[in-house]
Amino acid sequence: MTVKFSILHHRALILFTYSGAVGLQESLDAVAACSAHPSYSPELRQLCDLTRVTSVERNSLKLLNMQAKIADNLRPGSTDLIVLFLATTPAGQELAQSARRSWEGLNSVIVLIHDREDEALTMLGLPERRICDLVTASAKA
């Protein structure tokens, strides 16, 4: 599995891209690296692209512990943390729904799940209709 992140300041966004078989430890490592990055800010929204996820590690206790660490690492600042999962596959949907369940009751985290790329970007108030356009615009900014 691969988890990558990009901090896109021109859109006040962190883009996490997941592919392959998603392991919980790799996800946690990516979040820890992101929160330690010098460009990280707790006010940045998060877009998690799960469109290339093929399977998900199933360990409920480990997932709950990981989500608690993620919420701690990516602690929101003065606003709620917005996390949008773009999940177009059954495995991506499973991961997104697991994350939503594990964050239930945390008033400072707003979890959104969508299965259409253009509508997901619109929900975040982004002018781009595709993630690849978002990344290209970031490279030019």
C-alpha positions, -999 to 999 in steps of 0.1 A, spaced: 0 0 0 10 35 -6 -1 66 12 11 100 0 2 135 11 6 169 -4 -1 202 13 -18 225 -11 -17 259 5 -32 277 -24 -64 257 -17 -60 254 21 -60 216 17 -41 185 25 -45 158 -2 -39 122 11 -38 96 -17 -42 59 -8 -36 30 -32 -36 -8 -30 -41 -27 2 -45 -2 30 -26 -10 62 -35 10 93 1 16 104 11 31 71 -19 54 73 -9 65 108 27 70 97 16 93 68 -6 114 91 23 117 116 47 128 88 21 153 76 15 168 110 53 172 115 57 188 81 68 225 84 40 236 60 13 218 81 -15 239 96 -44 225 117 -68 248 98 -62 229 65 -91 208 52 -83 172 42 -92 153 11 -86 116 12 -85 100 -23 -95 64 -18 -103 57 -54 -74 33 -59 -79 13 -26 -82 -24 -33 -85 -38 2 -85 -27 38 -69 -41 69 -97 -52 93 -88 -46 129 -115 -26 147 -95 -20 179 -64 -10 159 -85 13 137 -101 31 168 -67 36 183 -53 49 150 -82 73 145 -77 87 180 -40 92 172 -49 109 139 -73 132 156 -46 140 181 -19 145 155 -41 166 132 -57 185 161 -79 212 147 -71 248 154 -98 274 158 -122 256 134 -135 221 130 -114 196 111 -130 188 78 -121 154 63 -137 144 30 -132 109 17 -135 103 -20 -144 66 -22 -155 51 -55 -148 14 -48 -162 -10 -22 -129 -11 -4 -126 27 -4 -162 30 9 -154 4 37 -124 24 48 -143 57 47 -172 43 67 -148 28 92 -132 62 97 -165 79 101 -176 54 127 -144 57 146 -147 95 148 -184 96 159 -188 117 189 -158 139 182 -174 173 178 -143 188 162 -141 165 132 -166 167 103 -164 136 81 -178 137 46 -179 108 22 -186 111 -15 -183 88 -45 -181 114 -73 -149 133 -78 -164 165 -92 -190 167 -65 -165 160 -37 -143 189 -49 -174 211 -51 -183 202 -15 -149 215 -4 -155 247 -24 -127 240 -49 -129 252 -85 -112 222 -99 -134 193 -111 -107 166 -110 -79 159 -84 -53 158 -112 -63 194 -120 -60 203 -84 -24 189 -82 -15 206 -115 -28 240 -102 -7 234 -70 24 229 -90 18 262 -108 10 282 -76 
